[in-house]
Amino acid sequence: MPERIVTDDAPRNDNPYSQAVSAGDTLYVSGYGPVDSAGEEVAGAVEAQTEQALENVERTVAAAGGSLADLVKVTVYLTDLDDYDAMNDAYGARFGATPPARVCVEVSRLPGDVAVEMDGIAFLGDR
């Protein structure tokens, strides 16, 4: 049976979705933008926004007993593909020699008019 994952360490809102859902050995993490756990948007360049989005994903995976190393797939949504290299540098700094599979797409707009959002899938079967 799927289990809803809830943590105060990552942003929560009143929208009708879970921060993450665990289904068997797989964890599906909802999209996170550059918003801190208090609900405040992180201002600044895409590098800082990427860091915060990844921090939110990491904290949500941790609430289910995992870490960034357990991510097997990440989707990155950018409002401007001209930010790709800067996002990629910040993103790459968070992962070791075996980063997850990834898709990066340009979108017309994200909630809060932020520059980046990320979601992920983690495998937690080795726990």
N, CA, C and O atoms as a MOPAC input file, in Angstrom:
PM7 MOZYME 1SCF
protein

 N      0.84200 1    -1.18300 1     0.00000 1
 C      0.00000 1     0.00000 1     0.00000 1
 C      0.89000 1     1.25000 1     0.00000 1
 O      1.80700 1     1.32800 1     0.81800 1
 N      0.65900 1     2.21600 1    -0.87200 1
 C      1.45200 1     3.44500 1    -0.88300 1
 C      1.35500 1     4.17500 1     0.45800 1
 O      0.32000 1     4.17400 1     1.12500 1
 N      2.47200 1     4.79400 1     0.82000 1
 C      2.54100 1     5.53500 1     2.08500 1
 C      2.92900 1     6.97700 1     1.79600 1
 O      3.90200 1     7.23500 1     1.08900 1
 N      2.18100 1     7.89600 1     2.33500 1
 C      2.46700 1     9.32300 1     2.20200 1
 C      3.63100 1     9.68500 1     3.11500 1
 O      3.64700 1     9.30800 1     4.28700 1
 N      4.60400 1    10.41500 1     2.58000 1
 C      5.75100 1    10.88600 1     3.36200 1
 C      5.53600 1    12.35600 1     3.66300 1
 O      5.26100 1    13.14700 1     2.76100 1
 N      5.66000 1    12.72100 1     4.91800 1
 C      5.46600 1    14.10000 1     5.36100 1
 C      6.64700 1    14.49800 1     6.22900 1
 O      7.04900 1    13.75200 1     7.12200 1
 N      7.20800 1    15.68400 1     5.96300 1
 C      8.29600 1    16.20100 1     6.78600 1
 C      8.17600 1    17.71100 1     6.93100 1
 O      7.76800 1    18.40700 1     6.00100 1
 N      8.53700 1    18.20500 1     8.10400 1
 C      8.59200 1    19.64800 1     8.32900 1
 C      9.92800 1    20.22200 1     7.88000 1
 O     10.11700 1    21.43800 1     7.90500 1
 N     10.86400 1    19.35600 1     7.46800 1
 C     12.18700 1    19.80000 1     7.04300 1
 C     12.21300 1    20.30900 1     5.60600 1
 O     13.22300 1    20.85600 1     5.16200 1
 N     11.12500 1    20.13700 1     4.88300 1
 C     10.99800 1    20.63300 1     3.52000 1
 C      9.68600 1    21.40700 1     3.42400 1
 O      8.79200 1    21.21600 1     4.24800 1
 N      9.56700 1    22.27200 1     2.43100 1
 C      8.34600 1    23.07700 1     2.32300 1
 C      7.08300 1    22.23000 1     2.23100 1
 O      7.03800 1    21.21300 1     1.53800 1
 N      6.07100 1    22.67700 1     2.94400 1
 C      4.74300 1    22.05300 1     2.88600 1
 C      3.77700 1    23.11700 1     2.41600 1
 O      4.01000 1    24.31100 1     2.60200 1
 N      2.70800 1    22.68500 1     1.81500 1
 C      1.69600 1    23.64600 1     1.39200 1
 C      0.32600 1    23.00800 1     1.50000 1
 O      0.19200 1    21.84600 1     1.88500 1
 N     -0.66600 1    23.76700 1     1.16200 1
 C     -2.03100 1    23.25500 1     1.29300 1
 C     -2.58800 1    22.73600 1    -0.03700 1
 O     -3.79600 1    22.54100 1    -0.17200 1
 N     -1.71500 1    22.51600 1    -1.01000 1
 C     -2.15400 1    21.95700 1    -2.29000 1
 C     -2.44300 1    20.46800 1    -2.13400 1
 O     -1.91100 1    19.82800 1    -1.22700 1
 N     -3.27600 1    19.91200 1    -3.00400 1
 C     -3.69500 1    18.51500 1    -2.85400 1
 C     -2.68300 1    17.51600 1    -3.43000 1
 O     -2.98500 1    16.78700 1    -4.37500 1
 N     -1.49100 1    17.49300 1    -2.85300 1
 C     -0.50400 1    16.47200 1    -3.20700 1
 C      0.42400 1    16.24300 1    -2.02500 1
 O      0.52400 1    17.07600 1    -1.12400 1
 N      1.09400 1    15.11000 1    -2.04100 1
 C      2.01900 1    14.73900 1    -0.96600 1
 C      3.42400 1    15.22100 1    -1.29400 1
 O      3.77600 1    15.39100 1    -2.46200 1
 N      4.22100 1    15.43900 1    -0.26000 1
 C      5.62100 1    15.77200 1    -0.48400 1
 C      6.32000 1    14.61900 1    -1.19100 1
 O      7.15700 1    14.83500 1    -2.06700 1
 N      5.98000 1    13.42000 1    -0.81300 1
 C      6.47800 1    12.21500 1    -1.47100 1
 C      5.53400 1    11.06800 1    -1.14400 1
 O      4.76900 1    11.11800 1    -0.18100 1
 N      5.61000 1    10.03300 1    -1.97400 1
 C      4.83300 1     8.81900 1    -1.74600 1
 C      5.76900 1     7.63600 1    -1.93000 1
 O      6.46100 1     7.51700 1    -2.94100 1
 N      5.77200 1     6.76100 1    -0.92700 1
 C      6.54200 1     5.53000 1    -0.98700 1
 C      5.61400 1     4.41900 1    -1.45100 1
 O      4.53900 1     4.21100 1    -0.88900 1
 N      6.05100 1     3.70400 1    -2.49400 1
 C      5.29600 1     2.56600 1    -3.01300 1
 C      6.26600 1     1.40200 1    -3.13000 1
 O      7.03600 1     1.31400 1    -4.08600 1
 N      6.22200 1     0.52100 1    -2.16100 1
 C      7.19700 1    -0.56700 1    -2.12700 1
 C      8.58700 1    -0.00500 1    -1.87900 1
 O      8.80300 1     0.73900 1    -0.92200 1
 N      9.52800 1    -0.36300 1    -2.74200 1
 C     10.91600 1     0.09700 1    -2.60900 1
 C     11.16400 1     1.42900 1    -3.29900 1
 O     12.29100 1     1.92400 1    -3.30100 1
 N     10.12300 1     2.01600 1    -3.88400 1
 C     10.29000 1     3.21400 1    -4.68200 1
 C      9.65600 1     4.41900 1    -3.99300 1
 O      8.54400 1     4.34600 1    -3.46900 1
 N     10.39400 1     5.52700 1    -4.00700 1
 C      9.91000 1     6.77700 1    -3.43700 1
 C      9.76500 1     7.78900 1    -4.56200 1
 O     10.70800 1     8.03400 1    -5.31500 1
 N      8.58300 1     8.37400 1    -4.67200 1
 C      8.29700 1     9.39200 1    -5.67700 1
 C      8.23100 1    10.74200 1    -4.96700 1
 O      7.34200 1    10.97400 1    -4.14800 1
 N      9.16600 1    11.62200 1    -5.27900 1
 C      9.26400 1    12.92700 1    -4.61700 1
 C      8.61900 1    13.98000 1    -5.51100 1
 O      8.95700 1    14.10200 1    -6.68800 1
 N      7.69400 1    14.73300 1    -4.94200 1
 C      7.03100 1    15.80800 1    -5.68400 1
 C      8.02600 1    16.90100 1    -6.05100 1
 O      9.13300 1    16.96100 1    -5.51500 1
 N      7.61100 1    17.75900 1    -6.97100 1
 C      8.46900 1    18.84800 1    -7.40900 1
 C      8.68600 1    19.88700 1    -6.32200 1
 O      7.76600 1    20.28600 1    -5.60900 1
 N      9.93900 1    20.30700 1    -6.22600 1
 C     10.32200 1    21.36000 1    -5.27900 1
 C     11.06300 1    22.46000 1    -6.00700 1
 O     11.94700 1    22.20800 1    -6.82700 1
 N     10.68600 1    23.67300 1    -5.69200 1
 C     11.41300 1    24.83400 1    -6.17000 1
 C     12.30700 1    25.35600 1    -5.06700 1
 O     12.50400 1    24.68900 1    -4.05100 1
 N     12.84700 1    26.54000 1    -5.26100 1
 C     13.76000 1    27.13400 1    -4.29800 1
 C     13.02900 1    27.84100 1    -3.15800 1
 O     13.09200 1    29.06200 1    -3.01900 1
 N     12.34200 1    27.04800 1    -2.35500 1
 C     11.59500 1    27.57300 1    -1.21100 1
 C     12.12100 1    26.87300 1     0.03200 1
 O     12.22500 1    25.64700 1     0.05900 1
 N     12.45600 1    27.65200 1     1.07300 1
 C     12.97500 1    27.02100 1     2.28500 1
 C     11.84000 1    26.39800 1     3.09200 1
 O     10.66900 1    26.55600 1     2.74800 1
 N     12.19000 1    25.69400 1     4.16000 1
 C     11.18000 1    24.96700 1     4.93500 1
 C     10.16900 1    25.89200 1     5.61700 1
 O      9.10500 1    25.44300 1     6.04300 1
 N     10.49900 1    27.17700 1     5.72200 1
 C      9.56000 1    28.14800 1     6.28500 1
 C      8.62700 1    28.71700 1     5.22000 1
 O      7.75100 1    29.52500 1     5.52700 1
 N      8.81500 1    28.29100 1     3.95900 1
 C      7.95500 1    28.75500 1     2.88700 1
 C      8.43700 1    30.00400 1     2.17500 1
 O      7.71000 1    30.58100 1     1.36800 1
 N      9.67200 1    30.42800 1     2.47200 1
 C     10.22400 1    31.62900 1     1.84100 1
 C     11.02200 1    31.26000 1     0.59900 1
 O     11.84600 1    30.34600 1     0.63300 1
 N     10.77700 1    31.97700 1    -0.50600 1
 C     11.53100 1    31.73800 1    -1.72300 1
 C     12.96700 1    32.20400 1    -1.55300 1
 O     13.22600 1    33.25200 1    -0.96100 1
 N     13.90100 1    31.41400 1    -2.08000 1
 C     15.31600 1    31.77900 1    -2.06800 1
 C     15.56200 1    32.68100 1    -3.26900 1
 O     15.34100 1    32.28900 1    -4.41500 1
 N     16.01800 1    33.88000 1    -2.99200 1
 C     16.29700 1    34.82800 1    -4.06200 1
 C     17.68600 1    34.54400 1    -4.62800 1
 O     18.48800 1    33.83200 1    -4.02300 1
 N     17.94400 1    35.10400 1    -5.77300 1
 C     19.28200 1    34.99900 1    -6.32300 1
 C     19.33300 1    34.20300 1    -7.60600 1
 O     18.31400 1    33.84800 1    -8.19900 1
 N     20.55900 1    33.93900 1    -8.00900 1
 C     20.83900 1    33.27100 1    -9.27000 1
 C     20.36900 1    31.82300 1    -9.24700 1
 O     20.03500 1    31.28000 1    -8.19400 1
 N     20.34900 1    31.21600 1   -10.40900 1
 C     19.86900 1    29.84300 1   -10.55500 1
 C     20.70900 1    28.86200 1    -9.74600 1
 O     20.19400 1    27.81900 1    -9.34200 1
 N     21.97300 1    29.15500 1    -9.49500 1
 C     22.79100 1    28.25800 1    -8.67800 1
 C     22.22100 1    28.13600 1    -7.26700 1
 O     22.09200 1    27.03000 1    -6.74200 1
 N     21.88200 1    29.26500 1    -6.65500 1
 C     21.31200 1    29.25800 1    -5.30500 1
 C     19.93700 1    28.59400 1    -5.31800 1
 O     19.59100 1    27.87000 1    -4.38400 1
 N     19.16400 1    28.83100 1    -6.35000 1
 C     17.84900 1    28.21700 1    -6.45300 1
 C     17.96600 1    26.70400 1    -6.64100 1
 O     17.17700 1    25.94100 1    -6.08300 1
 N     18.94900 1    26.27600 1    -7.42600 1
 C     19.20100 1    24.84300 1    -7.62300 1
 C     19.58700 1    24.18500 1    -6.31100 1
 O     19.08300 1    23.11100 1    -5.98100 1
 N     20.47400 1    24.81600 1    -5.56400 1
 C     20.89300 1    24.28900 1    -4.25600 1
 C     19.69900 1    24.07400 1    -3.34500 1
 O     19.58400 1    23.02600 1    -2.71000 1
 N     18.80300 1    25.05800 1    -3.27400 1
 C     17.65100 1    24.94400 1    -2.38000 1
 C     16.67700 1    23.87200 1    -2.86600 1
 O     16.13800 1    23.11600 1    -2.05800 1
 N     16.45000 1    23.79900 1    -4.16100 1
 C     15.56100 1    22.76300 1    -4.67700 1
 C     16.11200 1    21.37600 1    -4.34800 1
 O     15.36300 1    20.49600 1    -3.92400 1
 N     17.41600 1    21.17900 1    -4.54300 1
 C     18.02800 1    19.88800 1    -4.21200 1
 C     17.99800 1    19.61700 1    -2.71400 1
 O     17.82100 1    18.47400 1    -2.29300 1
 N     18.16900 1    20.64700 1    -1.92000 1
 C     18.08200 1    20.48600 1    -0.46400 1
 C     16.69400 1    19.98600 1    -0.07600 1
 O     16.56500 1    19.12100 1     0.79000 1
 N     15.66900 1    20.52100 1    -0.70600 1
 C     14.30000 1    20.09100 1    -0.41700 1
 C     14.07600 1    18.63700 1    -0.82100 1
 O     13.46600 1    17.87000 1    -0.07600 1
 N     14.57000 1    18.25900 1    -1.99700 1
 C     14.45400 1    16.87200 1    -2.43600 1
 C     15.20400 1    15.97000 1    -1.45600 1
 O     14.68900 1    14.93100 1    -1.04200 1
 N     16.41800 1    16.37000 1    -1.09100 1
 C     17.22800 1    15.56500 1    -0.17000 1
 C     16.53700 1    15.37700 1     1.17900 1
 O     16.52200 1    14.26800 1     1.71300 1
 N     15.97500 1    16.42800 1     1.72800 1
 C     15.30200 1    16.33400 1     3.02800 1
 C     14.06100 1    15.44900 1     2.96800 1
 O     13.73600 1    14.75700 1     3.93200 1
 N     13.38200 1    15.47600 1     1.84900 1
 C     12.20200 1    14.62900 1     1.69400 1
 C     12.60000 1    13.16700 1     1.57300 1
 O     11.96700 1    12.29800 1     2.17300 1
 N     13.64500 1    12.88900 1     0.80300 1
 C     14.14900 1    11.51000 1     0.69800 1
 C     14.63300 1    11.04400 1     2.07200 1
 O     14.40100 1     9.89400 1     2.44600 1
 N     15.29400 1    11.91000 1     2.81900 1
 C     15.77500 1    11.56200 1     4.16500 1
 C     14.61600 1    11.22300 1     5.09400 1
 O     14.75300 1    10.35200 1     5.95400 1
 N     13.48000 1    11.89200 1     4.93900 1
 C     12.30800 1    11.60300 1     5.77500 1
 C     11.79800 1    10.18800 1     5.55300 1
 O     11.11700 1     9.62200 1     6.40800 1
 N     12.13400 1     9.61600 1     4.39300 1
 C     11.74300 1     8.22900 1     4.09900 1
 C     12.88200 1     7.25100 1     4.38800 1
 O     12.77100 1     6.05900 1     4.10300 1
 N     13.98000 1     7.76600 1     4.95700 1
 C     15.09700 1     6.90600 1     5.32600 1
 C     16.19400 1     6.79400 1     4.28900 1
 O     17.05100 1     5.91600 1     4.39000 1
 N     16.18500 1     7.66800 1     3.28900 1
 C     17.18500 1     7.60100 1     2.23400 1
 C     18.06900 1     8.82800 1     2.18300 1
 O     18.10700 1     9.62700 1     3.11800 1
 N     18.78100 1     8.96700 1     1.07400 1
 C     19.67600 1    10.10300 1     0.84200 1
 C     19.70100 1    10.40900 1    -0.65400 1
 O     19.08800 1     9.69400 1    -1.44600 1
 N     20.41000 1    11.47100 1    -1.03900 1
 C     20.53000 1    11.79700 1    -2.45300 1
 C     21.12400 1    10.63900 1    -3.24900 1
 O     20.80800 1    10.47200 1    -4.42600 1
 N     21.97600 1     9.84400 1    -2.62100 1
 C     22.59200 1     8.70500 1    -3.30300 1
 C     21.55300 1     7.66700 1    -3.73200 1
 O     21.83700 1     6.83200 1    -4.59000 1
 N     20.35900 1     7.70900 1    -3.14800 1
 C     19.30500 1     6.75800 1    -3.49600 1
 C     18.45800 1     7.21400 1    -4.68800 1
 O     17.63600 1     6.45000 1    -5.19400 1
 N     18.65600 1     8.44300 1    -5.13200 1
 C     17.90000 1     8.91600 1    -6.29300 1
 C     18.34600 1     8.16700 1    -7.53700 1
 O     19.54100 1     8.01500 1    -7.79100 1
 N     17.37000 1     7.69900 1    -8.30800 1
 C     17.67600 1     7.01600 1    -9.56300 1
 C     17.25600 1     7.85600 1   -10.76600 1
 O     17.70900 1     7.60300 1   -11.88200 1
 N     16.39400 1     8.85500 1   -10.55100 1
 C     15.92500 1     9.70400 1   -11.65000 1
 C     15.51200 1    11.05800 1   -11.09700 1
 O     14.83400 1    11.14300 1   -10.07300 1
 N     15.92500 1    12.10900 1   -11.77900 1
 C     15.54900 1    13.47000 1   -11.42600 1
 C     15.06900 1    14.17000 1   -12.69000 1
 O     15.63500 1    13.98800 1   -13.76800 1
 N     14.02900 1    14.96400 1   -12.54400 1
 C     13.60100 1    15.83600 1   -13.62600 1
 C     13.82200 1    17.27400 1   -13.17300 1
 O     13.39700 1    17.66700 1   -12.08700 1
 N     14.49000 1    18.05100 1   -14.01700 1
 C     14.76600 1    19.45600 1   -13.74900 1
 C     13.92600 1    20.28500 1   -14.71400 1
 O     13.91500 1    20.03700 1   -15.92000 1
 N     13.23000 1    21.26400 1   -14.16900 1
 C     12.41300 1    22.17400 1   -14.95700 1
 C     13.05100 1    23.55600 1   -14.84300 1
 O     13.16700 1    24.10400 1   -13.74700 1
 N     13.46400 1    24.11500 1   -15.97600 1
 C     14.05600 1    25.45600 1   -16.01200 1
 C     13.15400 1    26.38000 1   -16.82000 1
 O     12.57500 1    25.96600 1   -17.82500 1
 N     13.03600 1    27.62400 1   -16.38300 1
 C     12.25300 1    28.57900 1   -17.15700 1
 C     13.08800 1    29.20200 1   -18.27100 1
 O     12.55200 1    29.89000 1   -19.14000 1
 N     14.40500 1    28.96100 1   -18.24900 1
 C     15.27500 1    29.49900 1   -19.29000 1
 C     16.45600 1    28.55600 1   -19.47500 1
 O     17.29000 1    28.42400 1   -18.57900 1
 N     16.53400 1    27.90400 1   -20.62400 1
 C     17.63300 1    26.96800 1   -20.86700 1
 C     18.99000 1    27.66100 1   -20.94000 1
 O     20.02200 1    26.99100 1   -20.92700 1
 N     19.00700 1    28.99100 1   -21.01500 1
 C     20.27900 1    29.70600 1   -20.91100 1
 C     20.88700 1    29.53200 1   -19.52000 1
 O     22.07800 1    29.78100 1   -19.33400 1
 N     20.08000 1    29.10500 1   -18.53600 1
 C     20.56600 1    28.84300 1   -17.17700 1
 C     21.09300 1    27.41600 1   -17.01400 1
 O     21.50800 1    27.03400 1   -15.92000 1
 N     21.08200 1    26.62800 1   -18.08500 1
 C     21.44300 1    25.21000 1   -17.99800 1
 C     22.83600 1    24.99300 1   -17.41000 1
 O     22.98900 1    24.19200 1   -16.48700 1
 N     23.84600 1    25.68300 1   -17.92000 1
 C     25.21300 1    25.45100 1   -17.44000 1
 C     25.35900 1    25.79100 1   -15.95700 1
 O     25.99100 1    25.04400 1   -15.21000 1
 N     24.78700 1    26.89500 1   -15.53400 1
 C     24.87300 1    27.28800 1   -14.12300 1
 C     24.13500 1    26.28900 1   -13.24000 1
 O     24.63200 1    25.90200 1   -12.18200 1
 N     22.94200 1    25.87100 1   -13.67900 1
 C     22.19700 1    24.85900 1   -12.92400 1
 C     23.00100 1    23.56700 1   -12.87200 1
 O     23.11100 1    22.94400 1   -11.81700 1
 N     23.56000 1    23.16600 1   -14.00500 1
 C     24.29800 1    21.91300 1   -14.09200 1
 C     25.51000 1    21.90600 1   -13.16200 1
 O     25.81000 1    20.88000 1   -12.55100 1
 N     26.20400 1    23.02900 1   -13.04800 1
 C     27.35300 1    23.12000 1   -12.14300 1
 C     26.92500 1    22.92800 1   -10.69300 1
 O     27.55000 1    22.16800 1    -9.95400 1
 N     25.86400 1    23.61500 1   -10.28500 1
 C     25.37300 1    23.48200 1    -8.91000 1
 C     24.83300 1    22.07900 1    -8.66300 1
 O     25.05800 1    21.50700 1    -7.59700 1
 N     24.13600 1    21.53100 1    -9.62300 1
 C     23.57400 1    20.18500 1    -9.51800 1
 C     24.69500 1    19.15400 1    -9.40300 1
 O     24.66800 1    18.29900 1    -8.51800 1
 N     25.67000 1    19.23700 1   -10.29100 1
 C     26.77000 1    18.28100 1   -10.30200 1
 C     27.57400 1    18.26900 1    -9.02700 1
 O     28.11700 1    17.23100 1    -8.64700 1
 N     27.66300 1    19.40700 1    -8.35700 1
 C     28.42900 1    19.49300 1    -7.10400 1
 C     27.78100 1    18.68000 1    -5.98600 1
 O     28.44800 1    18.35000 1    -5.00600 1
 N     26.50600 1    18.35500 1    -6.11200 1
 C     25.79400 1    17.62400 1    -5.05200 1
 C     25.84700 1    16.11000 1    -5.20800 1
 O     25.49900 1    15.37700 1    -4.28200 1
 N     26.28100 1    15.63800 1    -6.37700 1
 C     26.28400 1    14.19900 1    -6.63000 1
 C     27.70800 1    13.69700 1    -6.84200 1
 O     28.57200 1    14.42700 1    -7.32700 1
 N     27.93800 1    12.44800 1    -6.47400 1
 C     29.24200 1    11.83500 1    -6.62100 1
 C     29.45200 1    11.28200 1    -8.02100 1
 O     28.95700 1    11.82800 1    -9.00700 1
 N     30.19600 1    10.19100 1    -8.08300 1
 C     30.57700 1     9.59500 1    -9.35500 1
 C     29.41200 1     8.90800 1   -10.06000 1
 O     29.49800 1     8.62600 1   -11.25500 1
 N     28.32700 1     8.63600 1    -9.33900 1
 C     27.17900 1     7.94900 1    -9.94800 1
 C     25.92100 1     8.80000 1    -9.76700 1
 O     25.08200 1     8.49300 1    -8.92100 1
 N     25.78800 1     9.86400 1   -10.55900 1
 C     24.58000 1    10.68400 1   -10.43800 1
 C     23.37200 1     9.93100 1   -10.99900 1
 O     23.53100 1     8.99400 1   -11.78100 1
 N     22.17200 1    10.33900 1   -10.60200 1
 C     20.97200 1     9.67700 1   -11.12500 1
 C     20.75200 1    10.02100 1   -12.59200 1
 O     21.33200 1    10.97600 1   -13.11000 1
 N     19.91600 1     9.24200 1   -13.25000 1
 C     19.44900 1     9.61000 1   -14.58600 1
 C     18.71500 1    10.94600 1   -14.45800 1
 O     18.16800 1    11.26900 1   -13.40400 1
 N     18.71400 1    11.71500 1   -15.55200 1
 C     18.11600 1    13.04400 1   -15.42900 1
 C     17.52900 1    13.50500 1   -16.75100 1
 O     18.02600 1    13.17600 1   -17.82800 1
 N     16.47300 1    14.26500 1   -16.63800 1
 C     15.87500 1    14.98200 1   -17.75100 1
 C     15.85900 1    16.44600 1   -17.36300 1
 O     15.60100 1    16.77800 1   -16.20500 1
 N     16.12900 1    17.32200 1   -18.31000 1
 C     16.02300 1    18.76100 1   -18.06600 1
 C     15.19500 1    19.35300 1   -19.19600 1
 O     15.51600 1    19.18200 1   -20.37200 1
 N     14.14200 1    20.04300 1   -18.83200 1
 C     13.26100 1    20.65000 1   -19.82300 1
 C     13.04100 1    22.12200 1   -19.50400 1
 O     13.07600 1    22.53600 1   -18.34500 1
 N     12.81500 1    22.89400 1   -20.54500 1
 C     12.44400 1    24.28900 1   -20.36700 1
 C     10.92500 1    24.38200 1   -20.31800 1
 O     10.22100 1    23.79500 1   -21.13900 1
 N     10.44300 1    25.12900 1   -19.34300 1
 C      9.01000 1    25.34700 1   -19.18200 1
 C      8.72800 1    26.84300 1   -19.24500 1
 O      9.62600 1    27.65600 1   -19.02500 1
 N      7.50100 1    27.20100 1   -19.53900 1
 C      7.18800 1    28.62200 1   -19.69800 1
 C      7.11300 1    29.36200 1   -18.36500 1
 O      7.39300 1    30.55800 1   -18.28900 1
 N      6.73200 1    28.63200 1   -17.31400 1
 C      6.57000 1    29.30200 1   -16.02400 1
 C      6.47800 1    28.26800 1   -14.92200 1
 O      5.99300 1    27.15800 1   -15.14200 1
 N      6.94300 1    28.63000 1   -13.73700 1
 C      6.84800 1    27.78100 1   -12.55500 1
 C      6.14300 1    28.54600 1   -11.44700 1
 O      6.15700 1    29.77700 1   -11.45200 1
 N      5.52300 1    27.84500 1   -10.49200 1
 C      4.85500 1    28.53900 1    -9.38700 1
 C      5.81900 1    29.50000 1    -8.67900 1
 O      6.96500 1    29.14900 1    -8.39700 1
 N      5.34800 1    30.68500 1    -8.40300 1
 C      6.17600 1    31.69000 1    -7.74000 1
 C      7.14100 1    32.37500 1    -8.68400 1
 O      7.95200 1    33.19800 1    -8.25900 1
 N      7.06000 1    32.04300 1    -9.96100 1
 C      7.96300 1    32.60900 1   -10.97100 1
 C      9.43300 1    32.38000 1   -10.63800 1
 O     10.27700 1    33.24000 1   -10.88900 1
 N      9.72900 1    31.21600 1   -10.07300 1
 C     11.11500 1    30.84700 1    -9.79500 1
 C     11.75600 1    30.31500 1   -11.07500 1
 O     11.06700 1    30.08200 1   -12.06800 1
 N     13.07000 1    30.12400 1   -11.05100 1
 C     13.80400 1    29.71100 1   -12.24400 1
 C     13.92500 1    28.20300 1   -12.39700 1
 O     14.14300 1    27.71500 1   -13.50600 1
 N     13.78800 1    27.44700 1   -11.29600 1
 C     14.04400 1    26.01200 1   -11.35000 1
 C     13.12200 1    25.25900 1   -10.39900 1
 O     12.74100 1    25.77400 1    -9.34700 1
 N     12.77200 1    24.04700 1   -10.77900 1
 C     12.04700 1    23.11000 1    -9.92300 1
 C     12.55900 1    21.71700 1   -10.24900 1
 O     12.97000 1    21.45100 1   -11.37800 1
 N     12.53400 1    20.82200 1    -9.25700 1
 C     12.99900 1    19.44600 1    -9.45500 1
 C     12.09800 1    18.46500 1    -8.74000 1
 O     11.55800 1    18.75300 1    -7.67200 1
 N     11.94100 1    17.28600 1    -9.35300 1
 C     11.30000 1    16.16900 1    -8.68000 1
 C     12.21900 1    14.96800 1    -8.83800 1
 O     13.19600 1    15.02600 1    -9.58400 1
 N     11.91600 1    13.89400 1    -8.14800 1
 C     12.79800 1    12.74900 1    -8.23000 1
 C     12.13300 1    11.43200 1    -7.87400 1
 O     11.04900 1    11.38300 1    -7.29200 1
 N     12.82500 1    10.37600 1    -8.24800 1
 C     12.43700 1     9.01500 1    -7.89200 1
 C     13.64500 1     8.37300 1    -7.22800 1
 O     14.75700 1     8.42300 1    -7.75400 1
 N     13.41400 1     7.76900 1    -6.06600 1
 C     14.49300 1     7.11800 1    -5.32800 1
 C     14.16900 1     5.63700 1    -5.12800 1
 O     13.00600 1     5.25500 1    -4.99800 1
 N     15.20400 1     4.82200 1    -5.10600 1
 C     15.06100 1     3.40200 1    -4.80200 1
 C     15.53800 1     3.19200 1    -3.37500 1
 O     16.69900 1     3.45600 1    -3.06200 1
 N     14.65100 1     2.71900 1    -2.51000 1
 C     14.98400 1     2.53700 1    -1.10300 1
 C     15.00800 1     1.06400 1    -0.71200 1
 O     14.86700 1     0.74000 1     0.46700 1
 N     15.17900 1     0.18700 1    -1.65800 1
 C     15.10500 1    -1.24400 1    -1.40800 1
 C     16.27100 1    -1.82300 1    -0.63600 1
 O     16.17300 1    -2.94100 1    -0.12900 1
 N     17.36000 1    -1.10500 1    -0.53300 1
 C     18.53300 1    -1.61500 1     0.18900 1
 C     18.49100 1    -1.29800 1     1.68100 1
 O     19.50500 1    -1.43200 1     2.36600 1
 N     17.36500 1    -0.89000 1     2.18300 1
 C     17.25500 1    -0.49600 1     3.59300 1
 C     16.99400 1    -1.70600 1     4.44300 1
 O     16.86900 1    -1.58800 1     5.66200 1

